[in-house]
Amino acid sequence: MDSNNNESNDSRRDFLRKGFVATAAVATGVGLLETACKDTKPKTGDKVKLLSPDGKIVEVDSSMINPAIPDSLLSKHNVREGVPGKKFVMVIDLSRCKNAGKCKSACSKMHYLPDNRSYIKINKMQDSDKASPYWMPTPCFHCDNPPCVKVCPVGATFKLTDGIVGIDNDRCIGCRFCMVACPYSARVFNWDTEYQLNITQMNEIKPHAACSTHVTGTVEKCDFCPTQTAKNELPDCVQACPNGVFYFGDEVEDVVSNGDETVRLSQLLKDKSGYRYLEDLGTKPRVYYLPPVNRQFPFKDAEVPPDAEGQTTHQSGH
């Protein structure tokens, strides 16, 4: 087992090394890129325009931007089909959120993240100077027209049939194009060289995970807890919230639940004027918000220290 892991790591390092050489070549010219890719694919003659790191438009052969992926980097588990007949959706009731932070800690525990990391942000929002601020949790929005999927050069981020947008961390090369493309800043880059999952944790995550495992130098994000949804259970953030902020369910069945009550999705959105954040961008997010009216709690500044993003007051975009 150790020799296989070493072989896989060596192949990955070699592939990433070529990727870094290719990135440098885009900034300085195509000569190095030709050298790095000459043993992967023959030239097609089709030119593709790319934006270099210094802001210049360069043209490269299409064969150079999507090199062959070694078999050792491909995932052995099938994460791209989704749960048949399902279209998962989330609704977040902003009138109930008081930034208790339980959703973040549950997310960290579920994904075996360090205590200081979470895939959920809680932002302080304010619609206008005269309006009262409110707290706005933001997971991944699992868009039906996801910009992140379109820009990934190696197909590491993908859309499942059940609506979830996933990441194959065994395939991700860490280019971070998806992070730039996401208008919601829902993705994070794993810089951590020390925090790794043990075998037991990997086996618990991998059977149903839309995000594989924690791989240094790759992108991670909220995945709607597919390990839970595959068992018809609510995601951990939904179960952990003490105020019923998060509803989760199936758009096909038109049903969502926050653990305490189960309601019709269409009726909930109609009765409480549900909307989708930055909907005018055409991303078709699968996360809806209910406006912060008739609030259950008066606004108070953070009970727990928010993310760096959460310390800034944002203007809402709905």
Residue pairs with C-beta under 8 A, 6 or more apart in sequence:
7 72
8 72
8 73
11 70
11 72
11 73
12 70
12 72
12 73
15 67
15 69
15 70
15 73
15 173
16 173
16 174
16 217
18 36
18 37
18 40
18 67
19 67
19 173
19 174
19 175
21 32
21 33
21 35
21 36
22 32
22 33
22 36
22 37
22 64
22 67
23 53
23 175
24 32
25 31
25 32
25 33
25 34
25 36
26 33
26 50
26 52
26 53
26 58
26 60
27 52
27 53
27 54
29 58
30 58
30 60
30 64
33 60
33 64
34 64
37 63
37 64
37 67
40 63
40 67
40 68
41 63
41 64
41 67
41 68
42 63
43 61
43 63
44 61
44 62
44 63
45 61
46 61
46 62
47 59
47 60
47 61
47 62
48 59
48 60
48 61
48 62
48 65
49 57
49 58
49 59
50 57
50 58
50 59
50 60
50 65
51 57
52 58
65 153
66 153
66 154
69 154
69 171
73 170
73 171
74 170
74 171
75 168
75 170
75 171
75 212
77 206
77 207
77 209
77 212
79 160
79 166
79 168
79 208
79 209
79 210
79 212
79 226
80 158
80 160
80 166
81 160
81 161
82 160
82 161
82 162
82 163
82 164
83 161
83 162
83 226
83 229
83 230
84 161
84 162
85 252
86 162
86 163
86 229
86 250
86 252
87 162
87 163
87 250
87 251
87 252
87 286
88 142
88 162
88 163
88 164
88 224
88 229
88 248
88 249
88 250
88 251
88 286
89 163
89 248
89 249
89 250
89 251
89 256
89 265
89 286
89 287
89 288
90 139
90 142
90 224
90 246
90 247
90 248
90 256
90 286
90 287
90 288
91 246
91 247
91 248
91 256
91 265
91 268
91 269
91 274
91 287
91 288
91 289
91 290
92 136
92 137
92 245
92 246
92 247
92 287
92 288
92 289
92 290
93 244
93 245
93 246
93 247
93 258
93 272
93 289
93 290
94 134
94 135
94 136
94 245
94 289
94 290
94 291
94 292
95 290
95 291
95 292
95 293
95 294
95 295
95 296
96 243
96 244
96 245
96 295
96 296
96 297
97 122
97 134
97 135
97 136
97 137
97 243
97 245
97 292
98 135
98 243
98 296
98 297
98 300
98 303
99 122
99 135
99 300
99 302
99 303
99 304
99 306
99 310
100 241
100 242
100 243
100 303
100 304
101 122
101 303
101 304
102 240
102 241
102 242
103 120
103 122
103 137
103 237
103 238
103 240
103 241
103 245
103 246
104 118
104 120
104 122
104 237
105 115
105 118
105 240
106 236
106 237
106 239
106 240
107 113
107 118
107 119
107 120
107 222
107 236
107 237
108 114
108 115
108 117
108 118
109 236
110 225
110 227
110 228
110 235
110 236
111 119
111 205
111 211
111 220
112 197
112 201
112 205
112 214
113 119
113 214
114 192
114 195
117 188
118 307
119 139
119 140
119 186
119 188
119 220
119 221
119 222
119 223
120 137
120 138
120 139
120 222
120 237
121 137
121 138
121 185
121 306
121 307
121 309
121 310
122 135
122 136
122 137
122 138
122 306
122 307
122 310
123 135
123 136
123 137
123 138
123 306
123 307
123 309
123 310
123 312
123 314
124 133
124 134
124 135
124 136
124 301
124 302
124 306
124 310
124 311
124 312
124 313
124 314
125 133
125 134
125 135
125 136
125 313
125 314
125 315
125 316
126 132
126 133
126 134
126 313
126 314
126 315
126 316
127 315
127 316
132 299
133 299
133 313
134 292
134 295
134 299
135 299
136 289
136 314
136 316
137 245
137 246
138 184
138 185
138 186
138 277
139 186
139 222
139 224
139 237
139 287
140 165
140 184
140 186
140 187
140 221
140 222
140 223
140 224
141 184
141 186
141 277
141 283
141 285
141 286
141 287
142 163
142 164
142 165
142 224
142 285
142 286
142 287
143 165
143 283
143 284
143 285
143 286
144 159
144 163
144 283
144 284
144 285
144 286
145 282
145 283
145 284
146 157
146 159
146 165
146 283
147 181
147 182
147 183
147 283
148 157
148 165
148 178
148 179
148 181
148 182
148 187
149 157
149 158
149 159
149 165
149 178
150 181
151 177
151 178
151 180
151 181
152 158
152 177
152 178
153 173
153 175
153 177
154 171
154 172
154 173
155 168
155 171
156 167
156 168
156 169
156 171
156 172
156 173
156 218
156 219
157 165
157 166
157 167
157 168
157 172
157 178
157 219
158 165
158 166
158 167
158 168
159 165
159 166
160 166
160 210
162 229
163 251
163 286
164 210
164 223
164 224
164 226
165 210
166 209
166 210
166 211
166 223
166 226
167 210
167 211
167 212
167 218
167 219
167 220
167 221
167 223
168 212
169 211
169 212
169 213
169 214
169 215
169 218
169 219
169 220
170 212
170 213
170 215
172 215
172 218
172 219
173 218
174 189
174 217
174 218
174 219
176 189
176 219
178 187
178 219
179 185
179 187
179 189
179 219
183 278
183 281
183 283
184 277
184 278
184 285
185 309
186 221
186 222
187 219
187 220
187 221
188 219
188 220
188 221
189 218
189 219
189 220
190 214
190 215
190 216
190 217
190 218
190 219
190 220
191 216
191 217
192 214
192 216
193 216
195 214
196 214
196 216
197 205
197 213
197 214
202 213
204 227
205 212
205 213
205 227
206 212
206 213
207 227
208 226
208 227
208 229
208 230
209 223
209 226
209 227
210 223
210 224
210 226
211 220
211 221
211 223
214 220
224 235
224 248
225 235
225 236
225 237
228 234
228 235
228 236
229 235
233 239
234 248
234 257
234 259
235 246
235 248
237 246
238 246
238 247
238 248
238 257
238 258
238 259
239 259
241 258
241 259
243 296
243 297
244 258
244 259
244 260
244 261
245 258
246 258
247 256
247 257
247 258
247 263
247 265
247 268
248 256
248 257
248 258
249 255
249 256
249 257
249 262
249 265
250 256
251 265
251 286
254 264
254 265
254 266
255 262
255 263
255 264
255 265
256 262
256 263
256 265
256 268
257 263
268 274
268 290
269 288
269 290
272 290
272 291
273 290
273 291
274 288
274 289
274 290
275 288
275 289
275 291
275 318
276 284
276 285
276 287
276 288
276 289
276 318
277 285
277 287
277 289
277 316
277 317
277 318
278 285
278 317
278 318
279 285
279 318
289 318
291 318
302 310
